Amino acid sequence: MVAVSPIFSQDNAETVTVTAVQANLRGTPDNTGLVMTKLARGVTGRVIMASGESWYLIQTEKYVGWVHLSTIKFDDGTSAVI
């Protein structure tokens, strides 16, 4: 089982932008999770919670699912270094 924790309230939710050509939006926070859809570069979403240090549950205009940190950047400019 993967531990998840809410990290932002509705009022201070961070916004992220997809930086990869395509980011897999998954049903669970791991590489074996079902890919529900692929998000194109430039799609934005609001962070709902994190799982560990690498996976973020985000809500876009149409979807809610998990993305890996290496495929997104936060509005403050931070992103993963892998």
N, C-alpha and C positions, 0 to 999 in steps of 0.2 A: 504494500500500500504506500502511496506517495502522500507525504504531508503537504497540505496547502494552507496558506494563511492569507487573510485579507490584509492588504497593505495600504489601501487608500479608502477614504470615505467618499461618498458622492460629491462632496463639496471640494475635495482636493485631489480628485482622480487625475492621474497623469495621462497625457495623450502621447501615443506612439505613432510612428509612421513606418510602413514597410519599406525597407531599403534593398531587400533582395529582389531579383527579377520576379520571382514568385515565392511566396511564403506559404507553407502548408498550414492550414488551420485545422487542428486536430481535436478529437473528442476527449483525449486524455493527455496529460503532460509528459509524454515520452515519445521517442522515435517510432515506437510500434503502434501508437494510437491511430485509430481510424482517421484518415484525411477526409474531412467533411467538404472542404473546398480549398482552392488556392487563391490567395490574395495577391493582387498585382502590386508592383512597386508604386508607392505613393498613396496607397490606401491608409487611412488613419483610423485609430481606434482608441478607446478609453480602457485603461488598465483596471481590472476588477480585483485580481489577486495574483499572487506569485506562488510557484511551487519550486522549492529549492532556490538556486541562484540562476537557473537557466530558462525556466518556462513561465510564461505570463498568460493569464486568462484575460482576453480582451473582448470588448464589444465594439463591433463596427456598425455602420448604418444598417447592415442586413444580417450579420452573423454574430455569434458568441462562440469562442473556442480558444484553444491553446496555441501559442506560437513560441518558437524558440528565440531566445535573446539575440542570436547571431543574425536574425532576419529583420530586426527592427532597430529603430533608434528612438530615444525619448526626446520630447520637444526641447529639453535642455541640451541636446546634442550628444548625450552619452549613448554608447552602443557596446556590444560585446567585442572583446578582442580574443579571438580563438586561434 
